[in-house]
Amino acid sequence: MTPPSPDLSVTIGTLRLPNPVLTASGTFGYGREYQPFVDLAALGAVVVKGISLLPRPGNPPPRIVETPCGMLNAIGLENVGLARFISDKMPFLRGLGCRVIVNVLGESIEEYCQLVAGLNEVEGVSGVELNISCPNVKKGGVAFGTSETMAHDLTRAVRAKTCLPLIVKLSPNVTDIGAMARAVEEGGADAVSLINTLIGMAISVRTRRPVLANTFGGLSGPAIKPIALRMVYQTADRVKIPIIGIGGISTWEDAMEFILAGATAIEVGTANFVNPQAVDEIRAGLSDYLVGQGIESIREMIGAAKR
């Protein structure tokens, strides 16, 4: 007799997801790019490429370079802007029945608030993820994600503008990521996602110049997984809201490590470039693991490494 399928569902704020496997913003486009390879509606949610109020052209090339066990990117948050996202991208995702979490980015609290207000009434938007690694132009270019006070104030202001589930994506480029998580929890976040990319660079020994036109870029991929896992484990002791783990997740084993460390869900990023079906394989692997262990629900495994 075939054993019953385990319950993979998890909850982020008021949002119930059929499974904990999400895509990481910036690595999955707007969903359509992966539609030939993945059943998008079967994912926990599609987290789309970061959206700003107005279109952004991004940085000049070269803006991607492969590194051992990962990659550096300096895309520069290129995107179509809010209006085109709503008119051109959402109808496709809505038609597939996907749960859509919109990653948003701005250079001031006012911009973030305008973005979430513009998404409130858009059919099919399931939640918002704040990219707080952007510089606040009104504060001298200091990133929201490096200041507890700024992160708290931004989260509180956005919380007042939306009833959608609110996730704040944290930067690892801080002294105490747990303190940052506490700050946004107190500001009203429903969940935190971590980690965003680490800052790195590459230099060509032939040209003797930085490889990226932007000089520095964000390091992602398997190389950062131990750091990300450690930060999730530590943050789980500091907040009561759900954590979404990100960083070097390529297999179901990687995903389960993050869940055992305290993550409620995970986002798959760089692995999508290597294997377009990674998210499907990870979801299936988690299910098979639970069956093999005789565990009925994935929720039983959240933070189990701490018990």
N, C-alpha and C positions, 0 to 999 in steps of 0.2 A: 504494500500500500504506500502511495506517495505521501510523504509527510506534508502537513499544511505549510503554506508559505508564511514566513515570519512577518511580523508587522514592522515595516521600515518607517512608518510615519513619525514625524517630529513636529514641534510647534515653535514658531518664532513670533513672539508677541501674540497677536490674534490670528496669525497666518499658519494654517495647518498644511504641511507639505507631505506628499505621499512617500517621500524618502529623503535622506539627508544629503543627496548629491546635487550640488549646484555648480554652475560655471563661474569662473572668476572674470570680473570685468576686464575688458581690454584684450582678452584671449579668445573670445567667442563671437566677435563682431556683434551684430544685432540678431543673431540666431539663424537667419536665412543661410548664412555661409556654411553652416554645418547640417542643414536640413537633409541633404542627401545621405548623410552618414549616421545620424542620430534621430531617434524618436523624441523630439523636443518636448512633447506633451508628457512623456514618461519621466522626465527629469524632475527633481525636487523643485527647481526653478531655473530659469535662464536669467542670469545677471548680465545685463547688456553693457556694451561699451559706454564709458563715461560720457554724460551729456552736459553741455554748458548751455547758457541762455542763447548765445549766438554761435554759429559755426566757427570751428577753429581749424586752421590748416596744419597745425603741428610743427615739429622741428624739421629743418632741412636734413636730407640724407648725407651720409649714412647714419641710420638711427637704430639699427639692430646689429648685434655682433654675438656670435656663438662663443661660449666659454666652456671650460671643463664642467660637465654636469649642470649646464644651465645656459642662460643667455642674459645679455644686457640689452635693455631697450631704452630709447630716448625718443619715443614717438611724439611726445609733447601734447598728449591728450587731444589729438585730432578727432573731430566728430562733426556730425551734421547739424548740431544745434537742436534746441527743444522743439521748435515748430515743425521742422522736417522729420524729426523722430516721431512726433505724434501723427503726422499726416502720411508719412511714407513707410515707417518701420512697424508701428504698432498694429496696423490692420493685418499684416501677415502673421504676427505672433498671436494676435487675438483669434484669428481664424483657425489656428492649430490647437487652441485651448491651452496654451502654455501659461504657467505662472511666471510673471515677469517682474523682476526686481530691477528698478532703474537706478544705476549709479549716477550720482550728480556731483558736479564740481563748480566752484565759483571762486571769485577773488575777494568777496566781501560777504558778510552775513546777509545783506540785502539780496544779493544775487542768489544765494542758496534758498532764501525764503521765496523768491519769485519762482524758482524752479519747482519747488515742491508744491507751491500753490497752483502752478500750471499743470501739475500731474494729478491733482486731487480728483478731478472729474473725468479722467481719461479711462474709459472702459478697458479692463484687462490688466491694468497696473496693480500688482499685488503688494508692492512694498517699495521702499526707497533705501538706498545705501549711500551714505555720505562719504565722499572721498575728501578727507580732511588733511591730505598731504599738500594741498594747494596753498600758495602764499597769499596772505591777506594784504592786499595793496594798501589798505588804510592803516596798517600797523607796520609799515616799513618792509613788507615782504616776508615777514615771519610766517611759517606754515602753521595753520590752525592745529595740526597734529603734533606740534612740539611744545605746546603750551596748555597746561591743564585748564587754566582760566579761559583761554580762547576756545578750547574744545568744548568746555561746559557751556559757555555763553552761546556758541553756535548751535549746539544741540538743543538747548532750551528754546532758542528763537525758532528753530525749524519745527520743534515739537508743537509749538503754538500754532503753526500754520497747516498742520496735517494730522489726520487720524490714521493714515496709512502706517503699517508696521515700519519702524524706523531703525535701521542698522547703521552703525558708525564704523567705518573701516579705519583701523589704526595703523600708524606708521611704526616700524620697528626701530627707527632712528631716534630713539629717546632713551633717557636714563632708566625710567621706570614705567614700563608699559602697563603694569597693573594700576598705577596711579592714574594714567590716562583713561583706562577703562572705567575706573571708579568715577572719574569726573564726568564722563558722558552718560554713565548710568544715572548719576544724580541730576543730569540735565534732561533726562526723560527718554533716553534711548531704550528701545525694546531688546536690542542685541548689539554685540560688537563682532566685527570680523577682523581677523588678524592672522598673518601679517601682510602688509603691503611690501613692496620690494625694498631691498637693501640698496644703499647707494654704492656704486662701484664704477670702475673704468677699465679700459684696455688701451694699450699703446702699441703701435706698429713699430717693430724694430727696423723695418725697411724705410719707412718715411720719417721715423723718430717723432711722430706726432700722435695725439690721441686718435683712436679709430672712430669714435663717435663724433659727429659734427658738434654735438652739444657738450663734448668732453666727458661728462658724467652721465650715467644711466642707472636704471633700476635692475638689480640682479634678481633673477627668479630661477626656478627649476630645482632639481633634486639637491643641489649644493646648499640651499638654504633650509631644507627640511628640518635638520636637528635644531636650528635656531628657532624656527617657527614653532616646533613641537614644544620646546622648552618654554616659550613665551605663552602658549596656550595653557600649558600645565600650571604656570605661575599665576596667570590671570584668573583661572578657574577658582582660585582661593580668595580672590579679591572682589568678585562681583556675583550677584545673584541672577543676573539676566543671562540668556543663552549666549554661547560663543560659537562663531562659525570659524573653523580652522582653515587657514590658507598657507601654502608654501611647500612646493616640491612634491605635491601629492600626485603620484603616477599610477598607483596600483590600489587594490582594495585593502591590502595590508597597510599601506601608508594611511589610508583613510581611517582604518580601524584604530591605528595608533593615536590619531588625533581625537577620536571619540573616547578612547580609553583615558586620554589625558584630560578630558573635560569638555570637548567640543560637542555641541548638539548636532551640528551639520558641518559640511566641508565644502570648499570651492576648489574646483580643478582648473588650473591655469595653463602653464607652459606645456604640460603633457598633451593638451589638445593639438598643439602644433606637430608633435611627434606621432601621435596616434589619434586621429579624429574620432575614434570610437571609445576613447578612454573612459568617458563618463558612463557609457552603457556597461562596459566591462567592470568598472568599479562597483556600480549598483548591483550587478549580478553576483559579483564576488562577495559583497557584504551579505547578501541574502543566503548564499551557499554556506558561508561561514556560520551564520546563526543556526541554520538547519543542522549543520554538523556538530555544533555545540549544544544543541537541544534548547536553544534560547528563543523565546517567543517574540520578544520585542527588542528592537535596537536601543530603545530607551533604557533598558537594563544595563547597557554597556557604557553609558555616558559617565565618565569620571571613574570607571571601575578600577583604574590603576591607582587610585588614591584610597581605595577602601581595603 
